[in-house]
Amino acid sequence: MNPVDSISDPSTDEFACFENVPAPWTLHGKGLIVVMRSKAEKLRADLRIPATVRDTLKTPLSVLMYVDYTHSNAGPYKELLYIPGTAQFTGQRRPTISNIVVSSASSVKNGRINWGIPKNLCEFEVAQGPEGVQEISLNQNNLPQFELAYSSRGFQFPIHTSLVPGFMKTLGQHWQGKEFVYSPSAKGKARFAKVHLLKNLGEAFPDLDIGDVVTALEITRFEMTFPVAQVSPA
């Protein structure tokens, strides 16, 4: 099993305790987007990225996102995800989520079923540090997995996925022999942020270097829609 999946993979019986929540979903919340320079050779050698992504990975930039969903169809939950770049899907290359942990077992189950997103379960601790610094720590079975700290500054401005280049709007996922393609949409408010700490401590994510951060945005509030995915054999 890829080490990414060893973080937490609830059994079928555990999944059965949670209701199926089909797409589309509407979500509200806040979070952080960190854009990073990517070294494709380094990422392709990191076994914490699934082979289905590593084998065809290309990337000038990657994205780390922390999201605090205050409302979703599956209830509130927190999430940390990594998009290392693009991988090959039927007919074209698409951005893809390679690593992701969430604080809700319902989100794990339904994220995999609805969109083929390889979610795993993790505990999130969020604290307010000095001078407005947000501190996020991830733990699994009392073992540290990831640490992130950031602060924001300046004025807020509107953001909308209509401003995102077309080739970046549609994501693809490989999951259990299937190919999922979906195009989330979002709108909200953002401001620039500074990342103070970004450190992987376990097996949930590849090694990321804070020196590779290009820019960061704090999303102060947003509304997002996850549509029904197009699903086909991989």
C-alpha positions in Angstrom: 0.0 0.0 0.0 1.2 3.5 -0.8 2.2 5.3 2.4 -0.3 8.0 1.6 -3.1 5.5 2.3 -1.5 4.3 5.5 -2.4 7.5 7.4 -6.0 6.4 7.9 -8.1 4.1 5.7 -11.4 3.4 7.5 -12.7 -0.1 6.8 -15.8 -0.9 4.9 -17.7 -1.4 8.2 -16.6 2.0 9.5 -17.7 3.6 6.2 -21.1 2.0 6.5 -21.8 4.1 9.6 -21.9 7.2 7.4 -24.6 8.3 5.0 -23.9 8.6 1.3 -24.0 12.3 0.4 -24.1 12.5 -3.4 -22.9 15.5 -5.4 -23.4 18.3 -6.1 -22.2 19.9 -2.9 -22.2 23.6 -1.8 -19.6 24.5 0.7 -18.8 27.7 2.7 -15.7 28.5 4.7 -12.2 30.1 4.8 -8.7 29.0 4.3 -5.2 29.4 2.7 -3.8 28.9 -0.8 0.0 28.5 -1.0 1.5 28.5 -4.5 4.9 26.9 -4.7 7.7 26.3 -7.2 7.8 22.6 -8.1 10.7 20.3 -8.8 9.1 17.6 -10.9 12.1 15.2 -10.5 12.0 15.4 -6.7 8.2 14.9 -6.6 8.3 11.9 -9.0 10.9 10.3 -6.7 8.7 10.8 -3.6 6.8 7.6 -2.8 4.3 9.6 -0.7 2.7 10.7 -4.0 0.7 7.9 -5.5 2.2 6.1 -8.5 -0.8 7.1 -10.7 0.3 10.7 -10.3 4.1 10.3 -10.2 4.3 8.3 -13.4 3.1 11.2 -15.6 3.6 14.2 -13.4 4.6 17.5 -14.9 4.7 20.8 -13.1 6.1 24.3 -13.0 4.1 25.1 -9.9 2.2 23.2 -7.1 -0.5 24.3 -4.7 -1.0 23.5 -1.0 -4.4 24.4 0.4 -5.7 24.5 4.0 -9.5 24.8 4.1 -11.9 25.2 7.1 -15.3 24.3 5.8 -17.8 25.9 8.2 -20.7 24.4 6.2 -20.9 21.5 3.7 -23.4 18.8 2.6 -21.5 16.5 4.9 -21.2 18.9 7.8 -18.3 21.1 8.9 -14.7 19.8 8.5 -11.1 20.9 8.0 -8.9 19.8 5.1 -5.3 20.0 3.9 -4.6 19.1 0.3 -1.7 19.2 -2.2 -1.8 19.5 -6.0 1.7 18.8 -7.3 0.9 19.7 -10.9 -0.7 17.9 -13.8 -1.0 14.2 -14.6 -2.2 12.4 -17.8 -5.8 11.6 -18.1 -7.8 10.4 -21.1 -7.3 12.9 -23.9 -5.4 15.6 -21.9 -3.4 16.6 -18.8 -5.2 17.8 -15.8 -4.3 19.2 -12.3 -4.8 16.5 -9.7 -4.9 16.2 -5.9 -2.2 13.7 -4.9 -2.3 14.1 -1.1 -5.2 15.1 1.1 -6.4 14.7 4.8 -9.6 15.8 6.4 -11.1 15.9 9.9 -14.3 14.1 9.0 -14.9 10.4 8.2 -18.0 11.4 6.2 -15.9 13.6 4.0 -13.4 10.8 3.5 -16.1 8.4 2.4 -18.0 10.8 0.1 -14.9 12.5 -1.3 -13.7 9.1 -2.6 -17.1 8.0 -3.9 -18.2 11.3 -5.5 -14.9 12.6 -7.0 -12.2 9.9 -6.6 -10.3 12.3 -4.2 -7.9 10.2 -2.1 -8.9 11.5 1.3 -7.6 10.2 4.5 -8.6 11.0 8.1 -6.5 13.2 10.4 -6.8 15.3 13.5 -6.5 19.0 13.2 -5.5 21.4 15.9 -5.9 25.2 15.2 -4.6 27.9 17.5 -4.2 31.7 17.4 -0.5 32.5 17.9 1.1 35.9 18.6 0.6 38.8 16.2 -2.3 37.2 14.5 -0.5 34.1 13.3 -2.7 31.1 12.6 -1.2 27.8 13.7 -2.4 24.5 12.3 -1.1 21.1 13.5 -2.1 17.7 12.1 -1.9 14.5 14.1 -2.8 10.9 13.5 -2.9 8.5 16.4 -1.1 11.2 18.5 1.8 11.3 15.9 2.6 14.7 14.3 2.0 14.8 10.6 2.2 18.4 9.4 2.6 21.9 10.8 1.5 25.1 9.1 1.5 28.7 10.3 0.6 31.9 8.5 -0.6 35.5 8.9 -2.5 37.8 6.5 -2.1 41.4 5.7 -3.5 44.2 3.6 -6.9 44.8 2.0 -9.4 42.2 0.9 -10.3 41.8 -2.8 -12.8 39.6 -4.6 -11.8 36.2 -6.1 -13.7 34.0 -8.5 -12.8 30.9 -10.5 -13.8 32.8 -13.7 -10.3 34.4 -13.3 -8.5 31.0 -13.4 -7.1 29.9 -16.7 -9.3 27.3 -18.4 -6.8 24.5 -18.3 -6.6 24.8 -14.5 -10.3 24.7 -13.8 -11.0 21.0 -14.4 -9.3 18.5 -12.1 -8.8 14.8 -12.6 -8.5 11.9 -10.2 -7.6 8.2 -10.6 -9.3 6.0 -8.0 -10.0 2.3 -7.8 -9.7 1.8 -11.6 -11.8 4.8 -12.5 -11.1 8.2 -13.8 -13.0 11.1 -12.3 -13.2 14.6 -13.9 -14.8 17.5 -12.2 -14.8 21.3 -12.3 -15.3 23.1 -9.0 -16.4 26.7 -8.9 -15.9 29.3 -6.2 -16.2 32.9 -5.3 -15.2 34.9 -2.2 -12.9 37.4 -0.6 -9.1 37.1 -0.2 -6.0 39.0 0.9 -2.3 38.3 0.7 -0.7 36.1 3.4 2.7 35.2 4.7 3.7 31.6 5.5 5.8 31.4 8.6 6.0 27.6 8.9 5.4 24.8 6.5 6.7 21.4 7.5 5.8 17.8 6.8 6.5 15.5 9.7 5.0 12.2 8.6 3.8 10.1 5.6 0.7 12.1 4.6 2.5 14.6 2.3 5.7 14.8 0.3 8.5 16.9 1.7 7.7 20.6 1.0 10.2 23.5 1.4 9.0 26.8 2.7 11.7 28.4 0.5 9.7 27.3 -2.5 6.7 29.4 -1.7 5.9 31.9 -4.4 2.9 33.6 -2.9 0.0 32.9 -0.5 -3.6 34.1 -0.2 -5.8 33.9 2.9 -9.3 33.2 1.7 -11.4 35.1 4.3 -14.7 33.7 3.1 -15.9 31.7 0.1 -18.7 29.8 -1.4 -17.8 26.7 -3.5 -19.7 24.2 -5.6 -18.5 20.7 -6.3 -20.5 19.3 -9.2 -21.2 15.7 -10.2 -18.1 14.2 -11.7 -17.7 12.6 -15.0 -16.6 9.0 -14.3 -15.1 6.5 -16.8 -12.8 3.5 -16.7 -9.2 4.5 -16.2 
